[in-house]
């Protein structure tokens, strides 16, 4: 059986590097090309040194792209939407990991990104690429998006509750997301400068985070959700931990909550329900998920109120980025979703 020919546009960033790593080790894939306008002509391993001896590929320019079976776009926000027609000449299947086609309502780009969308007619053509929610649609789609790392963690934490219809229609959901420095990308800034970043617990978007729109869209219900979302940068390179305070439409026992989560995720290969009675790792912890495509979800019933606290953890560059894209590709190609994604993470690290 011949391998699937895959190319990456924008492979010099952190997400691009993880895509290269995962695709090089994918048994059904031939990684044919990786582009980078800033690094063209250089060996891929000169930018991603963990890939030494794994590949002799060099970065090429976009103009040197050739036809492929699947094309990944790992470009900064705003670039894919202006060049989609060009990229579609190279592949029938495209997975865009930027935020350019995640939202279905064109007006939301003006609200959350501050500009009009350059290609609004194509928004409805893309499937939001979280397989746990849209597996069947992804399998049939030629165009798939990635999902925001904070959005992915929040959605996967809350989806079982929305699915079960137990979220209060009148009370807000309050989410605090903590994220490592790699989520800001590999372009240096004052915020990432070591003397400024080291030891920091910095609230960088207490309101108005763009991923809020994705969460509301994907957890849609007959009654619109009231979602309040805050993001904090912490001293960690990789990882996301979201803590969601959810008010319920009916009282739930611990056993009830277990049943809801088990029913939603019993067949999901990359979702683990983590809720132990003792030990350091009795709740989800992003540190031990480094490099893996797992999302760990836990919860705690508040016995003093009608509140459920939901915790979700993942690696922002893998399940929150490249790994989720590869999982979506596996769906598109009718492969087992776990193919090339079996790495379990490390402990200790």
C-alpha positions in Angstrom: 0.0 0.0 0.0 1.5 3.4 -1.0 1.9 6.0 1.6 -0.2 9.2 1.7 1.8 12.2 0.4 1.5 15.1 2.8 3.0 18.6 2.8 3.1 21.4 5.4 2.8 25.1 4.7 4.4 27.1 7.5 6.6 24.4 9.1 9.1 26.6 11.1 6.9 27.4 14.1 6.2 25.3 17.1 3.0 23.8 15.7 4.8 23.2 12.4 7.6 21.5 14.2 5.2 19.1 16.0 3.5 18.4 12.7 6.8 17.4 11.2 7.7 15.2 14.1 4.3 13.4 14.1 4.2 13.0 10.3 7.7 11.7 10.0 6.8 8.9 12.4 3.4 8.2 10.9 3.4 4.8 9.3 0.9 5.7 6.5 2.5 9.0 5.5 5.3 10.3 3.3 6.1 13.8 4.4 7.1 15.3 1.0 7.5 19.0 1.6 7.7 21.6 4.4 7.6 25.3 3.5 8.9 28.3 5.3 9.4 31.7 3.8 11.8 32.8 6.5 13.8 29.5 6.6 13.7 28.3 3.0 16.8 26.4 2.0 17.7 25.4 5.5 17.5 21.9 6.8 14.3 21.3 8.9 16.4 20.0 11.7 18.3 23.3 11.9 15.1 24.9 13.2 13.7 21.8 15.0 16.9 20.2 16.4 15.0 17.3 18.0 14.5 16.0 14.5 18.2 15.5 13.8 18.8 12.2 11.9 15.1 11.8 11.3 14.9 13.8 8.1 17.1 15.5 5.5 14.2 17.6 4.3 14.9 21.3 3.7 12.4 24.1 3.9 11.1 25.2 0.5 9.1 28.2 -0.5 5.4 28.0 -1.1 6.0 28.6 -4.8 7.8 25.3 -4.9 4.8 23.3 -3.6 3.8 20.2 -5.5 0.5 18.3 -5.6 -0.1 16.2 -2.5 -2.9 14.1 -0.9 -3.2 16.2 2.3 -2.0 19.8 2.8 -1.5 21.1 6.3 -1.6 24.9 6.8 0.3 26.0 9.9 0.4 29.7 9.2 -0.2 32.8 11.4 -3.8 34.0 11.7 -5.0 35.9 8.6 -2.8 34.3 6.0 -4.8 31.2 5.0 -8.0 33.1 4.3 -6.2 35.3 1.7 -4.6 32.4 -0.2 -7.0 29.5 0.1 -7.8 29.4 -3.6 -4.1 29.0 -4.3 -3.6 26.3 -1.7 -6.6 24.3 -3.1 -4.6 23.9 -6.4 -2.2 21.7 -4.5 -4.5 19.3 -2.7 -8.2 18.4 -2.4 -7.8 17.8 1.3 -6.7 20.7 3.4 -6.3 20.9 7.2 -5.9 24.5 8.3 -4.6 24.8 11.9 -4.9 28.6 12.1 -8.1 30.3 13.3 -9.1 31.5 9.8 -12.0 29.1 9.3 -13.0 28.0 12.7 -16.1 30.2 13.2 -19.2 29.7 11.1 -20.6 33.2 11.6 -18.7 35.8 9.5 -19.7 38.6 11.9 -17.8 36.9 14.7 -14.5 37.6 13.0 -15.2 41.3 13.2 -16.2 40.9 16.9 -13.3 38.7 18.1 -10.5 39.4 15.6 -11.2 43.0 14.8 -11.4 42.7 11.0 -13.6 41.5 8.2 -13.0 38.0 6.9 -11.3 37.8 3.5 -13.0 34.6 2.3 -16.4 34.5 4.0 -18.0 32.3 1.3 -15.8 29.4 2.4 -16.5 29.4 6.2 -19.4 26.9 5.8 -17.2 24.6 3.7 -14.8 23.8 6.7 -15.6 21.3 9.4 -14.5 22.2 12.9 -11.7 19.7 13.5 -12.4 18.2 16.9 -13.0 14.5 16.1 -14.7 13.8 19.5 -17.5 16.1 18.3 -17.5 15.9 14.5 -15.9 12.6 13.6 -18.4 11.6 10.9 -18.4 15.1 9.2 -14.6 15.2 9.3 -14.4 11.7 7.6 -16.4 13.1 4.6 -14.9 16.6 4.5 -12.2 17.9 2.1 -11.7 21.0 4.3 -11.1 20.8 8.0 -9.9 23.3 10.6 -7.9 23.0 13.7 -9.2 24.3 17.0 -7.7 26.7 19.5 -5.8 25.0 22.3 -7.7 26.7 25.1 -10.9 26.1 23.2 -10.2 22.4 22.8 -9.5 21.9 26.5 -12.6 23.8 27.5 -14.9 22.2 24.9 -13.7 18.6 25.8 -14.2 19.4 29.5 -17.8 20.7 29.1 -19.1 18.8 26.1 -20.5 15.9 28.1 -22.5 18.3 30.3 -23.9 20.2 27.3 -24.7 16.9 25.6 -26.6 15.7 28.6 -28.5 19.0 28.9 -27.6 19.6 32.5 -26.1 23.1 32.2 -28.1 25.8 33.8 -29.7 28.0 31.1 -29.6 31.1 33.4 -26.3 30.8 35.2 -22.9 31.7 33.6 -20.0 29.4 33.0 -16.8 30.8 34.3 -13.5 29.4 32.8 -10.0 30.2 33.9 -7.3 28.9 31.5 -3.6 28.6 32.4 -1.2 28.1 29.5 2.5 27.7 28.9 4.8 30.0 26.9 4.8 28.0 23.7 1.2 29.0 23.0 2.5 32.5 22.1 4.6 31.1 19.2 8.3 31.3 18.5 8.5 35.1 17.7 10.5 36.8 20.5 8.8 39.6 22.4 9.2 41.5 25.7 6.6 39.1 27.2 8.7 36.1 26.3 12.0 37.6 27.3 13.4 35.4 30.0 13.8 38.0 32.8 10.2 39.1 32.2 8.7 35.6 31.7 10.6 33.6 34.3 8.5 33.1 37.4 5.5 34.8 35.9 1.8 34.2 36.6 0.5 36.8 34.3 -3.1 37.4 33.3 -2.8 38.4 29.7 -6.5 38.2 28.6 -8.9 38.4 31.6 -11.7 39.1 29.1 -12.2 38.9 25.4 -10.1 35.9 24.6 -10.8 34.8 21.0 -11.2 31.2 21.8 -14.4 32.1 23.7 -16.3 32.2 20.4 -15.2 28.7 19.5 -16.4 27.3 22.8 -19.8 29.0 22.6 -20.2 27.8 18.9 -19.3 24.2 19.7 -21.4 23.9 22.9 -24.4 25.5 21.3 -27.7 24.5 22.7 -31.4 25.7 22.4 -30.5 28.3 25.1 -27.3 30.3 24.3 -24.6 29.8 26.9 -23.3 32.7 29.0 -19.5 32.2 28.9 -16.9 34.1 30.8 -13.4 33.3 29.9 -10.0 34.4 31.3 -6.5 33.4 30.3 -3.3 33.4 32.4 0.3 32.7 31.3 2.3 30.6 33.8 5.9 29.4 34.1 5.6 26.4 31.9 6.6 25.8 28.3 3.9 23.4 27.2 0.5 22.7 28.5 -3.0 24.0 29.2 -5.1 23.6 32.3 -8.7 24.9 32.3 -10.8 25.2 35.4 -14.5 25.7 34.6 -17.0 26.6 37.2 -20.4 25.3 35.9 -23.8 25.7 37.5 -26.2 22.9 36.8 -29.9 22.8 36.0 -30.4 19.9 38.4 -28.4 18.5 41.4 -25.9 15.9 40.4 -24.1 13.4 42.7 -20.6 12.3 42.1 -21.9 9.1 40.6 -24.3 11.0 38.3 -21.4 13.1 37.0 -19.3 10.0 36.4 -22.1 8.5 34.4 -22.4 11.5 32.2 -18.7 11.6 31.4 -18.4 7.8 30.9 -21.3 7.8 28.5 -19.8 10.6 26.4 -16.2 9.4 26.4 -16.3 5.6 26.9 -15.0 4.9 23.3 -12.7 7.9 22.9 -9.1 6.9 22.5 -7.6 10.2 23.6 -9.9 11.3 26.4 -9.1 10.1 29.9 -11.3 10.8 32.9 -8.9 11.5 35.8 -10.4 11.6 39.3 -8.6 9.8 42.0 -9.2 9.9 45.7 -5.6 10.4 46.7 -2.1 11.1 45.3 -0.4 14.0 43.5 -2.1 13.3 40.2 -5.7 12.9 41.3 -6.8 15.6 38.9 -5.7 16.4 35.4 -2.1 17.7 35.2 -0.7 19.1 31.9 2.9 18.3 32.8 2.6 14.6 32.3 0.8 15.1 28.9 3.8 16.7 27.3 4.2 15.4 23.7 1.0 13.3 23.9 -2.4 13.6 22.1 -4.4 12.9 25.3 -6.8 15.3 27.0 -7.3 14.5 30.6 -10.7 15.6 32.1 -11.7 15.6 35.8 -14.4 17.1 37.9 -15.4 17.8 41.5 -19.0 18.2 42.7 -19.4 21.1 45.1 -21.5 19.7 48.0 -22.3 23.2 49.2 -23.9 24.5 46.0 -25.2 23.5 42.6 -21.7 23.9 41.1 -19.5 21.5 39.3 -15.8 22.3 38.8 -14.4 20.8 35.6 -10.7 20.5 35.0 -9.2 19.8 31.6 -5.5 19.4 30.7 -3.6 18.9 27.4 -0.4 19.7 25.5 -1.2 22.9 23.6 1.1 21.9 20.7 -0.3 18.4 20.3 -3.9 17.8 21.3 -4.3 21.5 21.2 -2.7 21.8 17.8 -0.7 19.4 15.6 -1.8 16.1 17.1 -5.4 17.1 16.8 -4.8 17.9 13.2 -3.2 14.5 12.6 -6.1 12.8 14.4 -8.5 14.6 12.0 -6.3 13.5 9.0 -6.6 9.9 10.2 -10.4 10.4 10.2 -10.3 11.9 6.6 -8.2 8.9 5.4 -10.3 6.2 7.2 -7.3 5.3 9.3 -7.4 4.3 12.9 -7.5 7.6 14.8 -4.6 6.6 17.0 -2.2 5.9 14.1 1.0 7.8 14.7 -0.3 9.3 17.9 0.4 6.6 20.5 3.1 8.5 22.4 1.9 8.5 26.1 3.8 11.5 27.5 6.7 11.3 30.0 7.0 11.0 33.8 8.9 12.4 35.5 9.7 15.4 33.3 
